[in-house]
């Protein structure tokens, strides 16, 4: 089984969105399911537009026999601010004005568990692998691919966040050399979105 990585394209959207959503369904539902719009609706809009955290330009896909089986967004800490500013503008354009106060509050709650990455960190978000190829090395290959890229770019570490209710993923990251450096508590209604653990691999 050969896993090939390539930059995402706008035409990947139909397979990409379910994979991105699978990375953090509770958080996506909490923030983007409002104003008559679903989380999938907004992610589709942002991915196709191509800009910001969820834009296709910010993602890499893993393919097997030409089929997309995994996806992840990778960026440096120095790029994070511009990406999130673009995301906020997308949200303001997409959602009805009547829900903006609620959207702002939910954004604040989630910001408490998603800290900005270190400046020279190569950071991973939206990391999803198709259910039918899980436990077949796709996730490990994805991490190793971007570990090599991060080192080539001169970055100092590889980082990601993992939900506390996903011990299987955390165990994988620990086997690959990540260490947990902090745990952040969700500030909204207890249990709606799981708390988050920041994991870092230093080079």
C-alpha positions in Angstrom: 0.0 0.0 0.0 1.6 3.2 -1.2 0.6 6.4 0.5 1.2 9.6 -1.6 0.9 13.1 -0.3 -0.1 16.2 -2.3 -1.5 19.7 -1.7 -5.3 19.7 -1.3 -7.4 21.1 -4.2 -10.8 22.7 -4.1 -12.2 19.7 -6.0 -11.4 17.5 -3.0 -14.1 19.2 -1.0 -16.7 16.4 -0.9 -14.3 13.9 0.6 -12.3 16.5 2.6 -15.1 17.9 4.7 -16.2 14.7 6.5 -12.5 14.0 7.3 -11.9 17.5 8.6 -15.2 17.3 10.6 -14.1 13.9 12.1 -11.1 15.7 13.7 -13.2 17.6 16.2 -16.9 17.1 15.7 -18.0 18.5 19.1 -16.1 21.7 18.6 -17.3 22.1 15.1 -20.9 21.6 16.1 -20.6 24.0 19.0 -19.2 26.8 16.9 -20.6 26.5 13.4 -24.1 24.9 13.8 -26.2 28.0 14.2 -28.3 30.5 12.2 -29.8 27.8 10.1 -26.3 26.7 9.0 -24.6 23.4 9.8 -21.0 22.8 10.6 -20.6 21.0 7.3 -22.1 23.9 5.5 -19.5 26.4 6.9 -16.6 24.0 6.5 -17.6 23.5 2.8 -17.8 27.2 2.2 -14.4 28.0 3.9 -12.6 25.0 2.2 -13.8 26.0 -1.3 -12.9 29.7 -0.7 -9.4 28.4 -0.2 -8.2 30.9 2.5 -7.9 30.8 6.2 -7.5 27.8 8.6 -10.0 25.7 6.7 -9.2 26.7 3.1 -7.9 24.1 0.7 -4.7 26.0 0.3 -3.8 25.3 3.9 -4.3 21.5 3.7 -2.4 18.4 2.6 -4.1 15.2 1.6 -3.0 11.6 1.7 -4.0 9.4 -1.2 -4.0 5.6 -1.9 -4.5 4.6 -5.5 -5.6 8.1 -6.2 -8.3 8.3 -3.6 -8.1 10.8 -0.7 -7.9 8.9 2.6 -6.6 11.5 4.9 -6.2 15.2 5.4 -4.5 17.8 7.6 -3.9 21.5 7.8 -0.3 22.4 8.6 1.1 25.9 9.3 3.7 27.7 11.4 3.0 29.6 14.5 4.0 32.8 12.6 1.1 32.2 10.1 -1.5 31.4 12.7 -2.7 35.0 13.4 -3.3 35.8 9.7 -5.1 32.5 9.2 -7.5 33.0 12.1 -8.2 36.6 11.1 -9.3 35.4 7.7 -11.4 32.8 9.4 -13.2 35.4 11.5 -13.9 37.5 8.3 -15.4 34.4 6.7 -17.6 33.8 9.7 -18.9 37.4 9.6 -19.7 37.1 5.9 -21.3 33.7 6.2 -23.6 33.9 9.2 -26.7 36.1 9.7 -26.0 39.1 11.9 -28.6 38.0 14.5 -26.3 35.1 15.6 -23.1 37.1 15.8 -23.2 37.6 19.6 -23.7 33.9 20.1 -21.0 33.1 17.5 -18.6 35.5 19.3 -19.2 33.9 22.7 -18.7 30.4 21.3 -15.5 31.5 19.5 -14.2 32.8 22.8 -15.0 29.6 24.6 -13.1 27.5 22.0 -10.2 29.9 21.9 -9.5 28.9 25.5 -8.7 25.3 24.5 -6.9 26.2 21.2 -3.9 28.2 22.1 -1.8 29.9 19.4 1.1 27.6 18.4 4.7 28.6 19.3 6.1 30.9 16.7 8.5 28.5 15.0 6.3 25.4 15.5 5.0 23.4 12.5 1.4 22.8 13.7 -1.2 20.3 12.7 -5.0 20.8 12.7 -8.0 19.2 11.0 -6.2 15.8 11.0 -8.6 13.2 9.8 -8.2 9.7 8.3 -10.9 7.7 6.5 -12.5 5.0 8.8 -11.7 2.1 6.4 -8.0 2.7 6.4 -7.5 3.6 10.1 -4.8 1.5 11.9 -3.1 0.9 8.6 -0.3 3.4 9.0 -1.8 6.5 7.3 -1.7 8.6 10.4 1.9 7.7 11.2 3.0 8.3 7.6 1.2 11.7 7.7 3.1 12.8 10.8 6.5 11.5 9.5 5.9 13.3 6.2 5.4 16.6 7.9 8.2 16.0 10.4 10.6 15.8 7.4 9.0 18.9 5.9 9.2 20.9 9.2 12.9 20.1 9.5 13.5 21.2 5.9 11.7 24.5 6.6 13.9 25.1 9.7 11.1 24.9 12.2 11.9 24.0 15.8 9.0 21.6 16.6 5.9 19.7 15.5 2.8 20.4 17.4 -0.9 19.4 17.6 -3.9 19.4 20.0 -5.7 16.2 20.9 -9.1 15.9 22.8 -8.9 14.2 26.2 -11.6 11.8 25.0 -9.3 10.5 22.2 -6.7 8.3 24.1 -6.1 6.2 21.0 -4.8 9.2 19.1 -2.8 10.5 22.0 -1.1 7.1 22.4 -0.1 7.2 18.7 1.4 10.7 19.1 3.3 9.6 22.2 4.8 6.6 20.3 5.9 9.0 17.6 7.8 11.2 20.1 5.2 13.9 21.1 5.0 15.0 24.7 2.0 16.6 26.4 2.9 20.2 27.5 -0.4 21.5 28.7 -4.1 20.7 29.2 -6.7 23.3 28.7 -10.3 23.3 30.0 -13.3 24.1 27.9 -15.0 27.2 29.3 -18.5 26.7 28.0 -21.1 24.3 29.3 -19.3 21.3 30.9 -19.1 18.3 28.6 -20.3 20.0 25.4 -16.7 20.1 24.0 -14.0 17.9 25.4 -10.9 19.5 27.1 -7.8 19.6 25.0 -4.2 18.6 25.4 -1.3 20.3 23.5 1.4 17.9 22.4 4.8 19.0 21.0 7.7 17.1 19.4 10.9 19.1 19.7 13.7 18.5 17.1 
